[in-house]
Amino acid sequence: MGKLRRWLTMALAISIGSILLLLILTVDSETLPCLRRIQPIYLFMALTVHVLSWVVWGLRMKVLSGAVGGEVRLWDSTKMVMSNLFAAGITPSHAGGEPVRIHLLSKNGLSIGDATAVVFGERVLDALFLGIAAPISLLLFRSFLGSNIASIFALGEMLFLGALGLMLYTMYRPDKVKHLASYIQKLTSKLVDQKKLEQVSKRVEVEIDNFYSSLWKFVREGKSELLMGLGCTIVIWTLEFTIPSFILMGLGSSPIFVPSFAAQAILTMILMVPLTPGSSGIAEVGASSLYAAFVGSSILGIFVMAWRVIIYHVNLAVGGFVSLSILKDMQLMKEVLEA
């Protein structure tokens, strides 16, 4: 569990340190009068909207699981979403969440290949939404972006599109993936027990075939499920993108739904750059840079702190608790991080 603790400690230290530094730089004589205007009901609504997005995410997972022949209850799929939040929150680019969801789906009756296809389907739907929203948002935000933020965004966009292209290539050329797996087996043949390596290699080939057939099952037989999944995706991101506006109302300011939607789309792409665990530091700096154009400097630090607590620190707390209840000793989390 040492590596898990290190990742968690690093993520929290960077996030809390960034927030404290931002507060030091932004709190002034006008901050206290602003805090007196706080309306907790709107902050509670922001948290409620965030939790509701987990439920819609669980619904999307249930729908996509049905497209490959799996039967997952909404409550179970929602718990999978909450469990994945912890691993996602302490790994760069939130990459740790996918293996957790795949594992939990496989425990609910899906093959590894089918479970991987479901998670892949989620990624594709997210990519479709963000691939449309991010460029439009960049055009709306171009005059507010500094050169550094724009460069980070461009890098995130390239990494995002590259990963999507690789996944789509897998869909059409599973033989190439098998060839790569065979090549890796040859490279590691002197380092790993050959008998065990052959067993793993055969299992990988079987699951690649399952993954390939499941993906095409989506395309050929699961069109209605994909359409429902797309609808859920739009709702998920719309809910998440409205959280900053509820926070602003909670701080006694006016909501900025459309500019905030554009800012969140850009920020989401930036957070995909794998630099820090849970994008800690990057999220705080990115949010403060983007929202400085709309949020008064007196409450900017408070705003970013409230936003980060709701969409990140709450995720870690809830995800950790649910993971312990589902995975018991969190051995899977340890394996994900070590991988």
N, C-alpha and C positions, 0 to 999 in steps of 0.2 A: 504493500500500500504506500510505500515511500514515494513513488513517482506520482501517484494520485494526489498525495498531500502537497507535493512540490508544485504541481500544476495549479492546484486550487489556491495555494498560498500566493503564488506568483500572480494569478489572475486577480485575486482580491486586492493584493498590495498595489498593483498597477492602477486598478480602477479607483480604489479609495484615494491613493496618492494623487491621481489626476483630478479627482473631484475636489480634494482639499486645496490643491494649487489653484484650480479655477475659482473656488470660493474666495481665496485670498486676493486674487486679481480683480474680482468683480464686486465683492461686497463693499458698499459705501454707505454714506449717511442716508440715502434714500431707500436702502434695503429694508430696514426695520419698519417704516411706515407701510411698505408694500406687503410685508409679512402679516401685518395686522388686518389686511384685507383678504387673507386666505379663506377660501370656502371649501371645507373638507369634502362636501358632497361631490364636487367635481373631481377631486383626487380619487375618491372612492369609485366614481364612474370610470375613471381611467384604468384603475386596477380591474374593475369588473369587465371592461371591454377586453383587456388583455387575457383574462381567464376565459372569456367567451371564445376568443380566437383558438384556444387549446381545444375546446369542444368541437368547433367547426373543423379543426385539423383532424381530430379523432374521427369525425364523420367522413372526411375525405379518405382517410386510411381505410375505414370500413367499406366505403363504396368501391375503392380500387381493389381491395382484397376480394370483394364479391366478383369483380371482373375476371379474376383468375381462378374462381371456384372456391375461394375461402369464405368461411363464415366467422366473422369477428363481431362481438357485441360492441356497441358504442362505448359503454363504460370501460371495457377492456382496451379498446383502441385509444381512448382518451388517457388512460393510465400509461399506455406506451408513450404517448406524446409527452406527458409530464416527466416520465422517467428519462427520456432522451434529452431533456433540457439540461440535466446536470453534466453529462459527458460533452454535450455541445458547448456548454458554457465554460469549459476549462481546456478546450482544444482549439488550436488555430483554425480559422475559417469554419468553426463549429463542426468540424469533420467527425468528431467522435459520436455525434448523434445518430448517424446512419447505421453503423454496426449494431448499436443498441436496439434500434427499431427492427432491424432485420432479425436479430436474435429473438426478440419478444414475439414477432409475428410467427417465426418458426415454432416457438413454443405453443402457439395457438393453432397449430395444425397445418400451416403452410410449409411447403418445402423451402429450402434455402433459396433456390432459384426463383420461386414464386414471390417470396418475401423480398428478395432483391429487386425483382421487377416492380413490385408495389412502391418501394422506396425510390427506385429510378423514375417511376411515373410521377411521383410527387415532385422530384427535382425538375423534371421536364416541364410540368405545369407551372412551377415557380419561375423557371427560366423563361417560359413564354410570357408570363405576366410582366416580369421585371425587364425582359428584353424589349417590350413595347413601352413600358412606363419610364424606364431610366433615360433613354435618349430624349424623349419628349421633355422630361424633367430637366435634363441638362441644358436644353435649349432655353427653357424658362428661367433657369438659374445662372446662365452663362455670365451675366453682368455682375453677379454677386460672388462668383468663385474666384479664388486666388489661383495662381499658377500651380502651387504645390498641391492643393486639393484637386485641381483638374487633372494633374499628372497621376495622382493616386487613383482617381476614379477611372482614368484610361487603363491603368494597369489592372485594376479589378475587373473591368469590362473584358479585357483580353483573356485573363485567366478564366473568367466565367464562361466565355464563349468557347475557349479551348477545351475545358472540361466537358461542356455540353457536346461539342463535336466528337470528342473521344467516346462518349457514351453512345451517341448515335451511330458511330462507326462500329461499335460492338454489336449493335442491333443487326447490322447488315453483314458483318464479317466475323462471325464467332470462330471461324477456323483460324483467323489471325490471333485471336486471344488464346486459343488452345496452343498455337505455335509458340507464343510468348511464354505461356506457362511451362511448356516443355523445355524451352531455352533456359528458364530460371532453374528448372530441375537439374539440368546439366551443370549449371554454374555452381549450384550448392551441393552437388552429389558427394563432394569430398568433406563437406562440413556437417552434413546431417545423415543419420542412419538411412541407408538406401531403401530398406524395406518400408520404413515409415514414410519416406518421401514418395515412394511409388503409390502407397495407399492414399496419401494426400492428393497426389497428382490425378489419380483416377477419380477421386471425389470431386476435384475441381472440374474435370471434364464433364462429369455428370451434371453438376450444378450449372455449368455454362450452357449445356443443352437445355436444362430446365428454364434458365433465365431467358434464353433465346426464344423458346416456344411460348413462354409467358408474355414476353413483349409483343410478339405477333398476335397472341390471343387478344391483347388490348386493342390492337389495330383492327383485327378482323371481326371480333365478337364483342368487344367491350366499348363500342363507340358511345353508347348512352352513358356508361359509367364514366368514361373520360370527360364527357360533356358536363356531367354532374360534378366531377372532380374539378373541372375548370371553374365552375360556378363557386364551389367551396374555396378555391384558391383566391378568387377575386374578393370574396367576403373576408377571408383570413387577413389578407394584406390591407384591405380597406379598414378593418377594425384596428390593426396595428398602427396604421398611418394616422388614425384619428386621435391616438393617445396623447401626443403633444398638445393638441388643441384643448383637450379636456384639462390637461395639467395647467395650461395658461389660464383657463377660466378659473381653475382652483386657486391660482395665484392672483386673481383679481384683474387679469388682463383679458383682452378680446381674443377670441379664437382666430386662427389663420388656417383654415382647412385646406384650401387649394395650394398656397405656398408650402405649407407643411407637408402635404402629400408629395410635392415635388422634392422637397428636401429629404424626406424619408426614403424615397426611391433611390436618390443619389447616395445617401448614407448607407443603405443596404448593400449597394454594389461595392462601396469602399470597404465595408466590413468583411467582404469576402477575401480580401488580401490576407494571406496567412502569415502574419507578422507576430502577433501576441496571442496568448491563450484567451479565448472568448472575446477577442478584439478589444481587450481592455486597453485603455489609453487612447487607442485609435477612435473608439466610439465617442469618448468624452471630448476629445479635441475636434473631431469631425463635426459633432453636434453643435459645439460652441461656435465653430467657424461658420456653419451654415445658418444657424438661427440668430447669429449676431445682427443679421440684416433686418430681423423682424422683432426681436425681443430686446427690451431695454437692458442696458448693461447692469443695472442694479439688481435685476432678478435673473440674469442669464445663468449664473452659477447655480442658483437655487433650482431653476428650471431643469438644467442638465442633470443635477443630482436627483431630482424627483423622477425624471424620465428613466435614468439609468437604474435606479432602485426598482422601479416597476418592471422594466423589460429585461433586467439582467439579474439583480440580486434576489428578487423574488423567484426567478427561474431556478437559480442555484439552490435556494432553500427548499422550494417545493420539489424540484427534481431530485435533490439528494434524499429527501424524506421518502418519496415514492419509490426511488431506486432501492433504498434499504428494505422497504416492505416487499418489493417484488423480487429483487435479486439476493436478498438476505445479506450475504457477506460482501456484496459488490465486487465479486471476483471478475465479472465481465468487464466492469469499468477498468479494473487493473489491466486486463488483457488488451482492451481497446487502446489505452494510453501507451502500453509497452510496445504495441504494434506500430 
